[in-house]
Amino acid sequence: MTVYVISDLHLDEDGDARLFRDRRQGAALASLCERIAREDAELVLLGDSFELTGMTPPERGLRRFFARLDVDVEPRPRRPVAALVSAAARANPQAIDALARLCARARVTLVPGNHDHLLATDEGGAALAAVGLRVERTRSVVRAIGGRTIVLQHGHEHDPGNEEPGGGGEAMTQALHQAVIPFLRAHGAQRNVRMDPARIVALRPEEGVITVLERWLEPKTFRRLFRAFLRLLGANRRLPAPVAWLAGFVSANRVRTAVQQEDRLWERTGLGAIYALQGKRKLPHAAPRPDVVVFGHTHVLDWAVVHRRGIEGLYVNLGTWTERCFDPSSPPDDSLPVLALEDAGGRLRASLSDLARHGDELQRFEWGEARRPMQALGVKDDDPERIWNQP
């Protein structure tokens, strides 16, 4: 048995701020799907496969946001999940066709993330089926390979701003995609500066957004945008009202410092996984005690081997398939990380590779003798408490 795991594709509709480029990432995904079908393996899409949040405008205040900034932008209407999935499918035919073909030949499991949590609903399941993706949907994937218990979750449950639908992280994503980026397109950069609006949503760590906007815009324009942005978040109840309406007195430096203090999400998430491996913390969704924990969400590749009473465990964060950016002007990181979990003669082997570098192996780990199969824990791969059947 072999399970391939990828995370954070962020399939989006047409536009210059797309995180997934079908010509490159879609072609690579098609190649991976063919390999999985030949091997009769399983593919797990570990969250944020679709950028449904970024395709959805904030509920309130968007028209006033553009009016405050004197730009002629017509806000997009909010659409049902079927329309969002259909638009993403049309923009990414290679990726969607490859996944649809694989669904007919092998097991494909999709974990809804914070950017595509709507896929967990009945409406979301029907929307996936309408574009040919008849997948299993579950918040927590549990597999037994080589006698080891593997738990795969998206990982947003460890991020307070994104752990529940409708939180501050969702409002921030909607505002960046549907307010800030359209403003940048309409207004343009200051003279002698080249601007790439897509970098706003691809930037990691996220606190860099404030500095990047300061580089692109004249000081007066940046201050107006900053105040309007805070008020937009306040209109959607994602900032306390006094902060939103006293935006003129809140400096970019103060916000930048506060965000920096709350950042390092990938480290905090990894620490939670390590505690779970050590038996000091339980994972959500009634997951069993793991030998291997795999997350996505943070867009940061991570690999940690830990020891628990003489037994080794493994934490992997898959990073993302989006072209992540690190600063205002450097070329983006175009890695395409894939984790393979396979039975190698009765032992579990975990291998992390980069498809963008001809499948070069980044990390590998093998366990000793097989131990503690899931059946002994009373957990089955097809636990109905964690899987929604496709319509």
Contacts in CASP RR format, 6 or more apart in sequence:
PFRMAT RR
TARGET T0000
AUTHOR 0000-0000-0000
METHOD contacts of the structure
MODEL  1
MTVYVISDLHLDEDGDARLFRDRRQGAALASLCERIAREDAELVLLGDSF
ELTGMTPPERGLRRFFARLDVDVEPRPRRPVAALVSAAARANPQAIDALA
RLCARARVTLVPGNHDHLLATDEGGAALAAVGLRVERTRSVVRAIGGRTI
VLQHGHEHDPGNEEPGGGGEAMTQALHQAVIPFLRAHGAQRNVRMDPARI
VALRPEEGVITVLERWLEPKTFRRLFRAFLRLLGANRRLPAPVAWLAGFV
SANRVRTAVQQEDRLWERTGLGAIYALQGKRKLPHAAPRPDVVVFGHTHV
LDWAVVHRRGIEGLYVNLGTWTERCFDPSSPPDDSLPVLALEDAGGRLRA
SLSDLARHGDELQRFEWGEARRPMQALGVKDDDPERIWNQP
1 41 0 8 1.000
1 42 0 8 1.000
1 143 0 8 1.000
1 145 0 8 1.000
1 342 0 8 1.000
1 343 0 8 1.000
2 39 0 8 1.000
2 41 0 8 1.000
2 42 0 8 1.000
2 340 0 8 1.000
2 341 0 8 1.000
2 342 0 8 1.000
2 343 0 8 1.000
3 41 0 8 1.000
3 42 0 8 1.000
3 43 0 8 1.000
3 44 0 8 1.000
3 143 0 8 1.000
3 145 0 8 1.000
3 150 0 8 1.000
3 340 0 8 1.000
3 341 0 8 1.000
3 342 0 8 1.000
4 32 0 8 1.000
4 36 0 8 1.000
4 41 0 8 1.000
4 42 0 8 1.000
4 43 0 8 1.000
4 44 0 8 1.000
4 338 0 8 1.000
4 339 0 8 1.000
4 340 0 8 1.000
4 341 0 8 1.000
5 43 0 8 1.000
5 44 0 8 1.000
5 46 0 8 1.000
5 152 0 8 1.000
5 294 0 8 1.000
5 318 0 8 1.000
5 338 0 8 1.000
5 339 0 8 1.000
5 340 0 8 1.000
5 341 0 8 1.000
6 29 0 8 1.000
6 32 0 8 1.000
6 43 0 8 1.000
6 44 0 8 1.000
6 45 0 8 1.000
6 46 0 8 1.000
6 318 0 8 1.000
6 321 0 8 1.000
6 336 0 8 1.000
6 337 0 8 1.000
6 338 0 8 1.000
6 339 0 8 1.000
7 45 0 8 1.000
7 46 0 8 1.000
7 47 0 8 1.000
7 48 0 8 1.000
7 154 0 8 1.000
7 295 0 8 1.000
7 296 0 8 1.000
7 297 0 8 1.000
7 318 0 8 1.000
7 319 0 8 1.000
7 320 0 8 1.000
7 321 0 8 1.000
8 46 0 8 1.000
8 47 0 8 1.000
8 48 0 8 1.000
8 296 0 8 1.000
8 297 0 8 1.000
8 299 0 8 1.000
8 318 0 8 1.000
8 319 0 8 1.000
8 320 0 8 1.000
8 321 0 8 1.000
8 322 0 8 1.000
9 20 0 8 1.000
9 25 0 8 1.000
9 29 0 8 1.000
9 45 0 8 1.000
9 48 0 8 1.000
9 49 0 8 1.000
9 50 0 8 1.000
9 95 0 8 1.000
9 321 0 8 1.000
9 322 0 8 1.000
10 19 0 8 1.000
10 20 0 8 1.000
10 48 0 8 1.000
10 49 0 8 1.000
10 50 0 8 1.000
10 51 0 8 1.000
10 115 0 8 1.000
10 320 0 8 1.000
10 321 0 8 1.000
10 322 0 8 1.000
11 20 0 8 1.000
11 49 0 8 1.000
11 50 0 8 1.000
11 51 0 8 1.000
11 88 0 8 1.000
11 89 0 8 1.000
11 91 0 8 1.000
11 92 0 8 1.000
11 95 0 8 1.000
11 96 0 8 1.000
12 18 0 8 1.000
12 19 0 8 1.000
12 20 0 8 1.000
12 50 0 8 1.000
12 51 0 8 1.000
12 54 0 8 1.000
12 55 0 8 1.000
12 88 0 8 1.000
12 91 0 8 1.000
12 92 0 8 1.000
13 55 0 8 1.000
13 84 0 8 1.000
13 87 0 8 1.000
13 88 0 8 1.000
13 90 0 8 1.000
13 91 0 8 1.000
14 87 0 8 1.000
14 90 0 8 1.000
14 91 0 8 1.000
15 91 0 8 1.000
16 185 0 8 1.000
16 197 0 8 1.000
16 198 0 8 1.000
17 177 0 8 1.000
17 181 0 8 1.000
17 197 0 8 1.000
17 198 0 8 1.000
17 200 0 8 1.000
17 201 0 8 1.000
18 91 0 8 1.000
18 198 0 8 1.000
19 51 0 8 1.000
19 198 0 8 1.000
19 201 0 8 1.000
19 202 0 8 1.000
19 322 0 8 1.000
19 323 0 8 1.000
20 26 0 8 1.000
20 51 0 8 1.000
20 92 0 8 1.000
20 95 0 8 1.000
20 321 0 8 1.000
20 322 0 8 1.000
21 323 0 8 1.000
22 91 0 8 1.000
22 92 0 8 1.000
22 93 0 8 1.000
22 94 0 8 1.000
22 95 0 8 1.000
23 94 0 8 1.000
24 334 0 8 1.000
25 95 0 8 1.000
25 321 0 8 1.000
25 336 0 8 1.000
26 92 0 8 1.000
26 94 0 8 1.000
26 95 0 8 1.000
26 98 0 8 1.000
27 94 0 8 1.000
28 336 0 8 1.000
28 355 0 8 1.000
28 356 0 8 1.000
29 94 0 8 1.000
29 95 0 8 1.000
29 98 0 8 1.000
29 99 0 8 1.000
29 321 0 8 1.000
30 94 0 8 1.000
30 95 0 8 1.000
30 97 0 8 1.000
30 98 0 8 1.000
31 355 0 8 1.000
32 43 0 8 1.000
32 338 0 8 1.000
32 355 0 8 1.000
33 43 0 8 1.000
33 98 0 8 1.000
33 99 0 8 1.000
33 101 0 8 1.000
33 102 0 8 1.000
34 98 0 8 1.000
35 41 0 8 1.000
36 42 0 8 1.000
36 43 0 8 1.000
36 102 0 8 1.000
36 106 0 8 1.000
37 101 0 8 1.000
37 102 0 8 1.000
37 105 0 8 1.000
37 106 0 8 1.000
40 106 0 8 1.000
41 106 0 8 1.000
42 106 0 8 1.000
42 107 0 8 1.000
42 108 0 8 1.000
42 109 0 8 1.000
43 102 0 8 1.000
43 106 0 8 1.000
43 107 0 8 1.000
43 108 0 8 1.000
43 109 0 8 1.000
44 108 0 8 1.000
44 109 0 8 1.000
44 110 0 8 1.000
44 111 0 8 1.000
44 141 0 8 1.000
44 152 0 8 1.000
45 108 0 8 1.000
45 109 0 8 1.000
45 110 0 8 1.000
45 111 0 8 1.000
45 135 0 8 1.000
46 111 0 8 1.000
46 141 0 8 1.000
46 152 0 8 1.000
46 153 0 8 1.000
46 154 0 8 1.000
46 294 0 8 1.000
46 295 0 8 1.000
46 296 0 8 1.000
46 318 0 8 1.000
47 110 0 8 1.000
47 111 0 8 1.000
47 112 0 8 1.000
47 113 0 8 1.000
47 115 0 8 1.000
47 116 0 8 1.000
47 154 0 8 1.000
47 296 0 8 1.000
47 297 0 8 1.000
48 113 0 8 1.000
48 114 0 8 1.000
48 115 0 8 1.000
48 116 0 8 1.000
48 154 0 8 1.000
48 296 0 8 1.000
48 297 0 8 1.000
48 320 0 8 1.000
49 110 0 8 1.000
49 116 0 8 1.000
49 119 0 8 1.000
50 84 0 8 1.000
50 85 0 8 1.000
50 88 0 8 1.000
50 115 0 8 1.000
50 116 0 8 1.000
50 119 0 8 1.000
51 88 0 8 1.000
51 115 0 8 1.000
51 116 0 8 1.000
51 177 0 8 1.000
52 81 0 8 1.000
52 84 0 8 1.000
52 85 0 8 1.000
52 88 0 8 1.000
52 115 0 8 1.000
52 116 0 8 1.000
52 117 0 8 1.000
52 118 0 8 1.000
52 119 0 8 1.000
53 114 0 8 1.000
53 115 0 8 1.000
53 116 0 8 1.000
53 170 0 8 1.000
53 173 0 8 1.000
53 174 0 8 1.000
53 177 0 8 1.000
54 115 0 8 1.000
54 173 0 8 1.000
54 174 0 8 1.000
54 176 0 8 1.000
54 177 0 8 1.000
54 178 0 8 1.000
54 201 0 8 1.000
55 79 0 8 1.000
55 84 0 8 1.000
55 87 0 8 1.000
55 88 0 8 1.000
55 177 0 8 1.000
56 78 0 8 1.000
56 79 0 8 1.000
56 84 0 8 1.000
56 174 0 8 1.000
56 178 0 8 1.000
57 75 0 8 1.000
57 76 0 8 1.000
57 77 0 8 1.000
57 78 0 8 1.000
57 174 0 8 1.000
57 178 0 8 1.000
57 179 0 8 1.000
58 171 0 8 1.000
58 174 0 8 1.000
58 175 0 8 1.000
58 178 0 8 1.000
58 179 0 8 1.000
58 232 0 8 1.000
58 235 0 8 1.000
58 236 0 8 1.000
59 78 0 8 1.000
59 236 0 8 1.000
60 235 0 8 1.000
60 236 0 8 1.000
61 232 0 8 1.000
61 235 0 8 1.000
61 236 0 8 1.000
62 75 0 8 1.000
62 178 0 8 1.000
62 179 0 8 1.000
62 232 0 8 1.000
63 75 0 8 1.000
64 232 0 8 1.000
64 235 0 8 1.000
65 179 0 8 1.000
65 183 0 8 1.000
65 228 0 8 1.000
65 229 0 8 1.000
65 231 0 8 1.000
65 232 0 8 1.000
66 72 0 8 1.000
66 73 0 8 1.000
66 75 0 8 1.000
66 179 0 8 1.000
66 182 0 8 1.000
66 183 0 8 1.000
68 224 0 8 1.000
68 227 0 8 1.000
68 228 0 8 1.000
68 231 0 8 1.000
69 183 0 8 1.000
69 187 0 8 1.000
69 224 0 8 1.000
69 225 0 8 1.000
69 228 0 8 1.000
71 182 0 8 1.000
71 183 0 8 1.000
71 186 0 8 1.000
71 187 0 8 1.000
72 186 0 8 1.000
73 182 0 8 1.000
73 183 0 8 1.000
73 186 0 8 1.000
75 178 0 8 1.000
76 178 0 8 1.000
79 87 0 8 1.000
80 123 0 8 1.000
81 118 0 8 1.000
81 119 0 8 1.000
81 121 0 8 1.000
81 123 0 8 1.000
81 124 0 8 1.000
81 127 0 8 1.000
82 123 0 8 1.000
82 124 0 8 1.000
82 126 0 8 1.000
82 127 0 8 1.000
82 130 0 8 1.000
84 118 0 8 1.000
84 127 0 8 1.000
85 119 0 8 1.000
85 124 0 8 1.000
85 127 0 8 1.000
85 128 0 8 1.000
85 130 0 8 1.000
85 131 0 8 1.000
86 127 0 8 1.000
86 130 0 8 1.000
86 131 0 8 1.000
88 96 0 8 1.000
89 96 0 8 1.000
89 131 0 8 1.000
96 131 0 8 1.000
96 132 0 8 1.000
96 133 0 8 1.000
99 108 0 8 1.000
99 132 0 8 1.000
99 133 0 8 1.000
100 131 0 8 1.000
100 132 0 8 1.000
100 133 0 8 1.000
102 108 0 8 1.000
103 132 0 8 1.000
103 133 0 8 1.000
103 134 0 8 1.000
103 135 0 8 1.000
104 134 0 8 1.000
107 136 0 8 1.000
108 133 0 8 1.000
108 135 0 8 1.000
108 136 0 8 1.000
109 135 0 8 1.000
109 136 0 8 1.000
109 137 0 8 1.000
109 138 0 8 1.000
109 141 0 8 1.000
110 119 0 8 1.000
110 128 0 8 1.000
110 133 0 8 1.000
110 135 0 8 1.000
110 136 0 8 1.000
110 137 0 8 1.000
110 138 0 8 1.000
111 137 0 8 1.000
111 138 0 8 1.000
111 139 0 8 1.000
111 140 0 8 1.000
111 141 0 8 1.000
111 152 0 8 1.000
111 153 0 8 1.000
111 154 0 8 1.000
112 118 0 8 1.000
112 119 0 8 1.000
112 120 0 8 1.000
112 137 0 8 1.000
112 139 0 8 1.000
112 154 0 8 1.000
113 119 0 8 1.000
113 154 0 8 1.000
113 156 0 8 1.000
113 297 0 8 1.000
114 154 0 8 1.000
114 156 0 8 1.000
114 159 0 8 1.000
114 162 0 8 1.000
114 163 0 8 1.000
114 165 0 8 1.000
114 169 0 8 1.000
114 170 0 8 1.000
114 297 0 8 1.000
115 173 0 8 1.000
117 165 0 8 1.000
118 124 0 8 1.000
119 125 0 8 1.000
119 127 0 8 1.000
119 128 0 8 1.000
119 137 0 8 1.000
120 137 0 8 1.000
120 139 0 8 1.000
120 388 0 8 1.000
122 391 0 8 1.000
125 137 0 8 1.000
125 388 0 8 1.000
125 390 0 8 1.000
125 391 0 8 1.000
126 391 0 8 1.000
128 134 0 8 1.000
128 135 0 8 1.000
128 137 0 8 1.000
128 390 0 8 1.000
129 390 0 8 1.000
129 391 0 8 1.000
134 390 0 8 1.000
135 390 0 8 1.000
136 387 0 8 1.000
136 388 0 8 1.000
136 389 0 8 1.000
136 390 0 8 1.000
137 387 0 8 1.000
137 388 0 8 1.000
137 390 0 8 1.000
138 386 0 8 1.000
138 387 0 8 1.000
138 388 0 8 1.000
139 153 0 8 1.000
139 154 0 8 1.000
139 284 0 8 1.000
139 285 0 8 1.000
139 386 0 8 1.000
140 151 0 8 1.000
140 152 0 8 1.000
140 153 0 8 1.000
140 283 0 8 1.000
140 284 0 8 1.000
140 285 0 8 1.000
140 286 0 8 1.000
140 287 0 8 1.000
140 386 0 8 1.000
141 150 0 8 1.000
141 151 0 8 1.000
141 152 0 8 1.000
141 153 0 8 1.000
141 386 0 8 1.000
142 149 0 8 1.000
142 150 0 8 1.000
142 151 0 8 1.000
142 152 0 8 1.000
142 287 0 8 1.000
142 288 0 8 1.000
142 374 0 8 1.000
142 379 0 8 1.000
142 381 0 8 1.000
142 383 0 8 1.000
142 386 0 8 1.000
143 150 0 8 1.000
143 152 0 8 1.000
143 341 0 8 1.000
143 374 0 8 1.000
143 381 0 8 1.000
144 150 0 8 1.000
144 373 0 8 1.000
144 374 0 8 1.000
144 375 0 8 1.000
144 381 0 8 1.000
145 341 0 8 1.000
145 342 0 8 1.000
145 343 0 8 1.000
145 348 0 8 1.000
146 343 0 8 1.000
146 345 0 8 1.000
146 346 0 8 1.000
146 347 0 8 1.000
146 348 0 8 1.000
146 367 0 8 1.000
146 370 0 8 1.000
146 373 0 8 1.000
147 346 0 8 1.000
147 348 0 8 1.000
147 370 0 8 1.000
147 371 0 8 1.000
147 372 0 8 1.000
147 373 0 8 1.000
147 374 0 8 1.000
148 291 0 8 1.000
148 292 0 8 1.000
148 348 0 8 1.000
148 367 0 8 1.000
148 370 0 8 1.000
148 371 0 8 1.000
148 372 0 8 1.000
149 288 0 8 1.000
149 289 0 8 1.000
149 290 0 8 1.000
149 291 0 8 1.000
149 292 0 8 1.000
149 372 0 8 1.000
149 373 0 8 1.000
149 374 0 8 1.000
149 377 0 8 1.000
149 379 0 8 1.000
150 290 0 8 1.000
150 291 0 8 1.000
150 292 0 8 1.000
150 294 0 8 1.000
150 341 0 8 1.000
150 348 0 8 1.000
151 276 0 8 1.000
151 283 0 8 1.000
151 287 0 8 1.000
151 288 0 8 1.000
151 290 0 8 1.000
151 292 0 8 1.000
151 293 0 8 1.000
151 294 0 8 1.000
152 294 0 8 1.000
152 295 0 8 1.000
153 283 0 8 1.000
153 284 0 8 1.000
153 285 0 8 1.000
153 287 0 8 1.000
153 293 0 8 1.000
153 294 0 8 1.000
153 295 0 8 1.000
154 295 0 8 1.000
154 296 0 8 1.000
154 297 0 8 1.000
155 269 0 8 1.000
155 295 0 8 1.000
155 296 0 8 1.000
155 297 0 8 1.000
155 298 0 8 1.000
156 162 0 8 1.000
156 163 0 8 1.000
156 297 0 8 1.000
157 163 0 8 1.000
157 284 0 8 1.000
157 285 0 8 1.000
158 268 0 8 1.000
158 269 0 8 1.000
158 270 0 8 1.000
158 272 0 8 1.000
158 295 0 8 1.000
158 297 0 8 1.000
159 265 0 8 1.000
159 269 0 8 1.000
159 297 0 8 1.000
161 167 0 8 1.000
161 168 0 8 1.000
161 169 0 8 1.000
162 168 0 8 1.000
162 169 0 8 1.000
162 170 0 8 1.000
162 297 0 8 1.000
167 238 0 8 1.000
168 238 0 8 1.000
169 238 0 8 1.000
171 233 0 8 1.000
171 236 0 8 1.000
171 238 0 8 1.000
172 233 0 8 1.000
172 238 0 8 1.000
173 201 0 8 1.000
174 236 0 8 1.000
175 229 0 8 1.000
175 232 0 8 1.000
175 233 0 8 1.000
175 236 0 8 1.000
176 200 0 8 1.000
176 201 0 8 1.000
176 209 0 8 1.000
177 201 0 8 1.000
179 229 0 8 1.000
179 232 0 8 1.000
180 200 0 8 1.000
180 213 0 8 1.000
180 225 0 8 1.000
180 229 0 8 1.000
181 197 0 8 1.000
181 198 0 8 1.000
181 200 0 8 1.000
181 201 0 8 1.000
183 225 0 8 1.000
184 195 0 8 1.000
184 197 0 8 1.000
184 200 0 8 1.000
184 216 0 8 1.000
185 197 0 8 1.000
187 217 0 8 1.000
187 221 0 8 1.000
188 195 0 8 1.000
188 216 0 8 1.000
189 195 0 8 1.000
189 216 0 8 1.000
189 217 0 8 1.000
190 216 0 8 1.000
190 217 0 8 1.000
190 218 0 8 1.000
190 221 0 8 1.000
193 215 0 8 1.000
193 216 0 8 1.000
194 329 0 8 1.000
195 216 0 8 1.000
199 212 0 8 1.000
199 325 0 8 1.000
199 328 0 8 1.000
199 332 0 8 1.000
200 209 0 8 1.000
200 212 0 8 1.000
200 213 0 8 1.000
202 322 0 8 1.000
202 323 0 8 1.000
202 324 0 8 1.000
202 325 0 8 1.000
202 332 0 8 1.000
203 209 0 8 1.000
203 212 0 8 1.000
203 324 0 8 1.000
203 325 0 8 1.000
203 326 0 8 1.000
204 299 0 8 1.000
204 300 0 8 1.000
204 324 0 8 1.000
204 325 0 8 1.000
204 326 0 8 1.000
205 263 0 8 1.000
205 264 0 8 1.000
206 259 0 8 1.000
206 263 0 8 1.000
207 256 0 8 1.000
207 259 0 8 1.000
207 260 0 8 1.000
207 263 0 8 1.000
208 256 0 8 1.000
210 226 0 8 1.000
210 252 0 8 1.000
210 255 0 8 1.000
210 256 0 8 1.000
210 259 0 8 1.000
211 256 0 8 1.000
211 328 0 8 1.000
212 327 0 8 1.000
212 328 0 8 1.000
213 222 0 8 1.000
213 225 0 8 1.000
213 226 0 8 1.000
214 222 0 8 1.000
214 252 0 8 1.000
215 328 0 8 1.000
216 328 0 8 1.000
217 225 0 8 1.000
222 252 0 8 1.000
226 247 0 8 1.000
226 252 0 8 1.000
226 255 0 8 1.000
227 247 0 8 1.000
227 248 0 8 1.000
228 247 0 8 1.000
230 239 0 8 1.000
230 243 0 8 1.000
230 244 0 8 1.000
230 247 0 8 1.000
230 250 0 8 1.000
231 244 0 8 1.000
231 245 0 8 1.000
231 247 0 8 1.000
233 239 0 8 1.000
233 244 0 8 1.000
234 240 0 8 1.000
234 241 0 8 1.000
234 243 0 8 1.000
234 244 0 8 1.000
235 244 0 8 1.000
243 250 0 8 1.000
265 298 0 8 1.000
266 298 0 8 1.000
266 299 0 8 1.000
266 300 0 8 1.000
266 302 0 8 1.000
266 317 0 8 1.000
269 295 0 8 1.000
269 297 0 8 1.000
269 298 0 8 1.000
269 317 0 8 1.000
270 295 0 8 1.000
270 302 0 8 1.000
270 304 0 8 1.000
270 315 0 8 1.000
270 317 0 8 1.000
272 281 0 8 1.000
273 293 0 8 1.000
273 295 0 8 1.000
273 304 0 8 1.000
273 315 0 8 1.000
273 317 0 8 1.000
274 304 0 8 1.000
274 306 0 8 1.000
274 315 0 8 1.000
275 281 0 8 1.000
276 282 0 8 1.000
276 283 0 8 1.000
276 289 0 8 1.000
276 290 0 8 1.000
276 293 0 8 1.000
277 290 0 8 1.000
277 291 0 8 1.000
277 293 0 8 1.000
277 306 0 8 1.000
277 308 0 8 1.000
277 313 0 8 1.000
277 314 0 8 1.000
277 315 0 8 1.000
278 306 0 8 1.000
278 308 0 8 1.000
279 289 0 8 1.000
279 308 0 8 1.000
282 289 0 8 1.000
283 290 0 8 1.000
283 293 0 8 1.000
285 386 0 8 1.000
286 385 0 8 1.000
286 386 0 8 1.000
288 374 0 8 1.000
288 377 0 8 1.000
288 379 0 8 1.000
289 377 0 8 1.000
291 311 0 8 1.000
291 313 0 8 1.000
291 314 0 8 1.000
291 348 0 8 1.000
291 367 0 8 1.000
291 371 0 8 1.000
291 372 0 8 1.000
292 313 0 8 1.000
292 314 0 8 1.000
292 315 0 8 1.000
292 316 0 8 1.000
292 341 0 8 1.000
292 348 0 8 1.000
292 350 0 8 1.000
293 314 0 8 1.000
293 315 0 8 1.000
293 316 0 8 1.000
294 315 0 8 1.000
294 316 0 8 1.000
294 317 0 8 1.000
294 318 0 8 1.000
294 339 0 8 1.000
295 315 0 8 1.000
295 316 0 8 1.000
295 317 0 8 1.000
295 318 0 8 1.000
296 317 0 8 1.000
296 318 0 8 1.000
296 319 0 8 1.000
296 320 0 8 1.000
297 317 0 8 1.000
298 317 0 8 1.000
298 319 0 8 1.000
299 319 0 8 1.000
299 320 0 8 1.000
299 322 0 8 1.000
299 324 0 8 1.000
300 317 0 8 1.000
300 319 0 8 1.000
301 317 0 8 1.000
301 318 0 8 1.000
301 319 0 8 1.000
301 335 0 8 1.000
301 337 0 8 1.000
301 352 0 8 1.000
301 362 0 8 1.000
302 315 0 8 1.000
302 316 0 8 1.000
302 317 0 8 1.000
302 319 0 8 1.000
303 314 0 8 1.000
303 315 0 8 1.000
303 316 0 8 1.000
303 317 0 8 1.000
303 352 0 8 1.000
303 362 0 8 1.000
303 363 0 8 1.000
304 314 0 8 1.000
304 315 0 8 1.000
305 312 0 8 1.000
305 313 0 8 1.000
305 314 0 8 1.000
305 365 0 8 1.000
306 312 0 8 1.000
306 313 0 8 1.000
306 314 0 8 1.000
306 315 0 8 1.000
307 313 0 8 1.000
311 371 0 8 1.000
312 365 0 8 1.000
312 367 0 8 1.000
314 350 0 8 1.000
314 365 0 8 1.000
316 339 0 8 1.000
316 350 0 8 1.000
316 352 0 8 1.000
316 363 0 8 1.000
318 337 0 8 1.000
318 339 0 8 1.000
318 352 0 8 1.000
319 337 0 8 1.000
320 337 0 8 1.000
321 336 0 8 1.000
321 337 0 8 1.000
323 332 0 8 1.000
323 333 0 8 1.000
323 334 0 8 1.000
324 332 0 8 1.000
324 333 0 8 1.000
325 332 0 8 1.000
325 333 0 8 1.000
326 333 0 8 1.000
334 356 0 8 1.000
335 354 0 8 1.000
335 356 0 8 1.000
335 357 0 8 1.000
336 354 0 8 1.000
336 355 0 8 1.000
336 356 0 8 1.000
337 352 0 8 1.000
337 353 0 8 1.000
337 354 0 8 1.000
337 355 0 8 1.000
337 362 0 8 1.000
338 352 0 8 1.000
338 353 0 8 1.000
338 354 0 8 1.000
338 355 0 8 1.000
338 359 0 8 1.000
339 350 0 8 1.000
339 351 0 8 1.000
339 352 0 8 1.000
339 353 0 8 1.000
340 349 0 8 1.000
340 350 0 8 1.000
340 351 0 8 1.000
340 352 0 8 1.000
340 353 0 8 1.000
341 348 0 8 1.000
341 349 0 8 1.000
341 350 0 8 1.000
342 348 0 8 1.000
342 349 0 8 1.000
342 351 0 8 1.000
343 349 0 8 1.000
344 366 0 8 1.000
346 370 0 8 1.000
347 366 0 8 1.000
347 367 0 8 1.000
347 368 0 8 1.000
347 369 0 8 1.000
347 370 0 8 1.000
348 366 0 8 1.000
348 367 0 8 1.000
348 370 0 8 1.000
349 364 0 8 1.000
349 365 0 8 1.000
349 366 0 8 1.000
349 367 0 8 1.000
350 363 0 8 1.000
350 364 0 8 1.000
350 365 0 8 1.000
350 366 0 8 1.000
351 361 0 8 1.000
351 363 0 8 1.000
351 364 0 8 1.000
352 361 0 8 1.000
352 362 0 8 1.000
352 363 0 8 1.000
352 364 0 8 1.000
353 359 0 8 1.000
353 360 0 8 1.000
353 361 0 8 1.000
353 362 0 8 1.000
354 360 0 8 1.000
354 362 0 8 1.000
374 380 0 8 1.000
374 381 0 8 1.000
END
